[in-house]
Amino acid sequence: MHLTPEYRNIGQENFYAAIGSELLRSDLLKKINTQGLKSGAGLGAELFGYGTIDKPVRVAVLGTGDQGGVLIGAINPKYVQVVAVADIRPFNHYRAFHGDVSSPEARIARPGLIKKYAWKDEEEARQHVKVFGDFKELFDTYKDKEGDDGIEAVIIALPLHLHAPAAVTAMKQGYHVLTEAMMARTVAECKEMARAAEQYKKHCAVGYQRHYNVLYDHVVKMLQSGVLGNVHYIRAQCHRKDRPGTDSWKPAMPQKVNPVDPLPLEQVLANLEAEMAKPGLPAATRGLLQNQIAQIKVQIADEVLVNGGEYGGFTYQSAEAYGYKTEDMNVEGSLPYKRPAAEELIRWRLFSRTNAGLMAELQLDAASMFLAAIMKGTKRYPMSVSATATRTLFPKDLADSPVDRDVEDHIHCIYDYPGEDYDSKDELGKLRKITVAFASITGNEFGGYGETLFGTKGTVILDTEQEALLYERAAVDKKTKVLARGSGDARELYLSQRGEDDPLAAAIALQATAGIGLGYCEQIEHWAYCVRENAEADSSKAMPRCSSEVALTDAVLALTTNIAAQLGETVDFDPAWFDIKSDATPEANFAKTDAEKQQFTPNLQRYS
């Protein structure tokens, strides 16, 4: 359905009027407004039930690339003190301190440590932050250090295949963990991380930040209240504009190794320097160009990863020495191509050994949150998944292009969940299901990303994690408000059908949610609070919203979907796959050899 600007405005007003209603969250939102709370300044503590801490948690950041930079940018210094970083790329070392100036959006999302902690320059910053290459070097250095000389926790934003080795090693050495989503590359690794958290009594939080997004929290409240009625269908999507030549998963290489690579970095640098040479540039423009030139020069310096060497006084090994592989990507009909190890490192999202495709990068976590709210907190795992994955855009032309990836560029899947009245022993009861449909495509970003919830009383649309719309079913042209019928246990909330609105409630909610973030800041704050207030990770006390148990469910969803797509058939979920204590995993279930089955069976001993 195409929503005109007028219909979108109506949907936004409806959403805020519902949330600000006295029947839902009026008192909470009035308190937020009275105290002037916002992201990074008490909003998360009020909404998600955590407090301040006396001393920031001493943290090392492992992986300071794109997502590591986002997490650094989301840190509240009152909760976290970054004392070390580890990365094996000169480019990422630079961005850890200076942020990312490649675009205005990148500059906001990744401001860097210097700006975050108000240090004068990199020299001063390095007096507070130690710099390492391989994360194992960092662990070796801090192994016997405690107090102000040691670290208490790590934030992991490494390539996916390194999440489990880094997290398990960290917890074994005594550190709490916050790892970027997805949890790990296999379900076995996820279970190993969860078991390590239990064995070593450490927090292992996973960065599904929607658990701390204010809009999603409001939708969960709506679902719990019943105002949307019987929610029977959830549609999620992520539509991306990536096409051959403009692929965000294929960042520029320091050398032109691929015949169809985008503009070489050396040419980008020359263009920037030519722009800088123009007379009469405003001071702000000149300053931005200087920063962009400095950043491109360090990006070119990643060339040191081909053979190893020194840059900026730091010794780097080759990508192969760090464990990345040179591989023949030859496919019949395409140009022959020997992909260098440095490309597997820099473009790790494109390869199944280092990543798990679109399902690993994109989050079905929101659907799990919504289903838990619909079921009043009762756990309901999906029963089955059907999926198809295609490679329709990359490469563009086999005759002129090499195959330079082994992940798909489109995936579509459908999950069946048991509904509230589901009964497998009853002919009608076994049909009472909730369907979740998810699609991720490239080549056309129309529709963007988000979720739509369809209920018998209302419809909610969440768009790009920053906008929420509410309608009385399909009445996109009608204003509405929350009303109640009955009283006590029999009270029922519903959306009025008389076109009424509630401007005061909408104003209260709009003011309380103005300027909200995506949830990264609140996620890190709460994790740090749990580290400080519940150091033994006692499940009866403060725990992160997205703990190992929650994140394992998301991983089973994503990784089983990949299997269903590869097989081209519906896969039934085994409840044991979701059980941390069980050795069963979907990968082991479909393994073709005993060696594969052993590889995909959890075993903490492999990290000793």
C-alpha positions, 0 to 999 in steps of 0.5 A: 500500500502506498501511504501519502504524506497525509496518511503517514502523518495520520499514522504517526499521530495515531501511534503517539496518541495511543502510547500517550493515552492514559490507558497505556503509558501516559504516566511514564511519558509525563515523567520522562517529559518532566525530567527532560530525559533523552538518550544518553541522559537517563531515558534508558534508565527510566524506560528499561529499569537500570540506574547509574553506576559509580565508576565506568566499566573499563572496556576493550573494543575488539574490531573497530571497523564499520560496526565497531565505530558505531558502537564506539559512537554510542558509548556514554562515558559515564558508563564505559571507559575504553582503555584498549582497542584491537584491530588488524587494519591501519584503516580501522585503527585510524577510524577508532580515534578519528571517526569516519568522515566518508559522508555526513551520516558516517561522521554522525554514526562514527565520531571516534574516540577523540570526540567521544572523550573530548581528547585534544588529539590522537597523541592525548587519546593514546595516553588513555587507550592502548592499541593492539593488532590481533585481539589475542595480543590484547588478551595476552597483555591483560591476562594478569592485570587487574584494577586500573591496569586491567580490563573488565569487559570487551565489546566485540565487533569482529567479523562473524567467524571470530565472535565465538573465539574472542567471546569464549576466550574473553569470558574464560579470562574473566571478562564480560562480553557484549558482541555485535549481532549475530551471536556467532557463525554456527549454532554450535558456536552460539551454544559454546558462548552461552555455556562459557557465560554460565561456566565462568559466570559472565554476562554475554550480551548480544547487540540486537539493539531493538531491545532498547529502541524506544519505539519497539518498546512502545509496540511491545506495550501495545501488544501486551495491552491487546489493543491490536487484537489478535495479531496473526501475521508479521511482515518484515523486510530489508530492501537495499540498493546494492547493485554491481558497482555500488555494493556496500558489502564490497568496500574499496581495496587498497589495490585493484585486485578485481577487474570489476572493482569500483574506482581505485582508492588512488584515484579517489585520493587524486580527485580529493586533492584536486578539489582541495587545490581549488582557490577560494574554498570555505574553511569548513569545506577545506577542513572536511577535505583535509580529513577525507584525504587523511582518511583515504591515505590510511585506507590505502595503507591497508596494502600492508596486509598483502605481505605484512610490514610496518605503518605508523610505527605499528607492525602488521602481519599479512592477512594470511598470517592473521588466518584469512585465505587466498582462494580460487573462485573460478566458476565455469563461464566466468573470468578466472579469479584468485581472491587474495586473503586481504580481500577475504579480510576487508570484504568478509561479509561476502564469504560463507567462511567468514559470514553467514549471508543476509540472514546473519546481517539482518535481524529477525529479532524484532519478530521474536520480541513481538511474538513474546509480547503476544504470548504474554511472555510464554516462549513459543519457538517457530515450528517450520521455515520455508526459504528460497535464496537467489543470486540474480545480480552478482556478478553482472556478467560471467563473461566479463566478471569473476565470481567474487562471493559465495553468499546470495543477494536475495532471500525470502522466508516464511515461518510458522509459529504456534498461535495462542490457541494452537493445539497439535492434537486438534484438527482445527487447533493445529491450524491456529498459527502466526505467520512471519514473512521476511524478505531481503533483496538487493538492487531496489531499496523501495520500501526500505526496512522495517516490520508491519504487524497485522492484528484484528483491531489494528495495524502497526508499521515500523519504518527504519527503526525511527518511525511508527505508524498506527491504523485501525486495520486498513483505515489509513485516512482515519484518526483514532484513539485507544478506548476501553470497554468493560472493567477489571479482568474483563476490560478490553482495549480497542481502537475507536472506529469513529475517527476520533483523535487525542491531540493531548496524548499525542503531544505527550508521547511525541515530546517524550520520544523526540530525538530518540536513538536506535537503541545502541546507547541504552544497550551499552549502558544497561550492559555496563550497569549489569556488569557493575551491579551483577558481576557474577551474572546471577540470572535472578538479578540485573541481566541484559535484555538480549542475553545468550538465551535470547540471542541463541533463538535468533541465531537458530532462526537465521542459520536454519533458514540458510539450510532451508534455502540451500535444500530448497525445502521446508525445515521443521525446527527441533526444540532441542536446537534452542536449548543451550544444554542440548548438543543438537544443532541444525547444522549437525542434523543436516551434516553429510559426514561424521567430521562435519557433525563433530564440527557442528556439535558444541564443545568448549574444549576446542577453545582450550 
